[in-house]
Amino acid sequence: MERPKNGWKLNKHSFSKMIVWFKDGNIRTFYSLDWKSKYSNFRDPRIGLGRFKNLITKYGMKAGTIEIYDLESGKIMAKFYEGSEVGIEKEAEQE
């Protein structure tokens, strides 16, 4: 995909999203930043996933459950509990 004239937009051009359920009851959704700057010529999903890993490390024990989804297919890519990766249930993979 060619870079848009006005630069990349989070919810429109991200490859994935991460939903964090915090232990205090808050829920936050993060969209992947798959580019180095707003005006980068290329997007790379590895950049966004690396940034997600940094956030998972940062929140660690404060977060109960964290799920990362592929926005194109809507399927879950990874699941974490208290900062550690856990297996994805087979029902989620079959949907």
C-alpha positions as CSV (number, residue, x, y, z in Angstrom):
1,M,0.0,0.0,0.0
2,E,1.3,3.4,-0.9
3,R,1.7,6.0,1.8
4,P,-1.4,8.2,2.1
5,K,-0.9,11.9,1.3
6,N,-1.7,13.0,4.8
7,G,0.3,10.2,6.5
8,W,-0.7,6.9,8.2
9,K,-3.7,6.9,10.5
10,L,-3.9,4.5,13.5
11,N,-7.2,2.8,13.3
12,K,-7.3,3.0,9.5
13,H,-3.8,1.7,8.5
14,S,-2.8,-0.5,11.5
15,F,-2.2,-4.2,11.0
16,S,-3.2,-5.2,14.5
17,K,-4.8,-4.1,17.8
18,M,-4.2,-5.0,21.4
19,I,-6.9,-5.0,24.1
20,V,-5.7,-4.8,27.7
21,W,-8.0,-5.7,30.6
22,F,-6.4,-4.1,33.7
23,K,-6.9,-5.6,37.1
24,D,-8.4,-2.3,38.4
25,G,-11.3,-2.7,35.9
26,N,-10.1,-0.4,33.1
27,I,-10.0,-1.7,29.5
28,R,-7.8,0.0,26.8
29,T,-7.5,-0.7,23.1
30,F,-4.2,0.1,21.4
31,Y,-3.6,0.1,17.6
32,S,-0.3,-0.9,16.2
33,L,2.1,1.8,15.0
34,D,3.5,-0.2,12.0
35,W,5.6,2.7,10.7
36,K,8.6,4.7,12.0
37,S,7.0,8.1,11.3
38,K,3.7,9.4,10.1
39,Y,5.2,10.0,6.6
40,S,7.2,6.7,6.3
41,N,6.9,5.1,2.9
42,F,6.4,1.6,4.2
43,R,4.5,-0.2,6.9
44,D,6.0,-3.2,8.7
45,P,3.9,-5.3,11.1
46,R,7.0,-6.4,13.0
47,I,7.5,-2.8,14.2
48,G,4.0,-2.7,15.6
49,L,4.3,-6.0,17.3
50,G,7.6,-5.0,18.8
51,R,5.9,-1.9,20.3
52,F,3.1,-4.1,21.7
53,K,5.7,-6.4,23.4
54,N,7.2,-3.3,25.0
55,L,3.8,-2.2,26.3
56,I,3.2,-5.8,27.6
57,T,6.5,-5.6,29.5
58,K,5.6,-2.1,30.8
59,Y,2.2,-3.1,32.1
60,G,3.1,-6.6,33.3
61,M,1.4,-7.4,36.6
62,K,-1.0,-4.5,36.3
63,A,-2.8,-6.1,33.4
64,G,-4.9,-9.2,33.8
65,T,-5.5,-10.3,30.2
66,I,-4.0,-8.9,27.0
67,E,-5.1,-10.0,23.6
68,I,-3.6,-9.1,20.2
69,Y,-5.8,-9.3,17.1
70,D,-5.1,-9.2,13.4
71,L,-7.3,-6.4,12.0
72,E,-7.6,-7.9,8.5
73,S,-8.9,-11.3,9.6
74,G,-10.2,-10.4,13.0
75,K,-8.5,-13.4,14.5
76,I,-6.6,-13.5,17.7
77,M,-2.8,-13.6,17.2
78,A,-1.6,-13.9,20.8
79,K,-2.9,-13.8,24.4
80,F,-1.1,-12.8,27.6
81,Y,-1.9,-13.1,31.3
82,E,0.0,-10.9,33.8
83,G,2.7,-10.3,31.1
84,S,3.3,-13.9,30.2
85,E,2.1,-15.5,27.0
86,V,-0.6,-18.2,27.3
87,G,-2.0,-20.6,24.8
88,I,-4.9,-19.6,22.6
89,E,-8.0,-21.8,23.0
90,K,-8.8,-24.0,20.0
91,E,-12.3,-22.5,19.7
92,A,-10.8,-19.1,19.0
93,E,-8.6,-20.5,16.3
94,Q,-11.5,-22.3,14.5
95,E,-13.7,-19.2,14.2
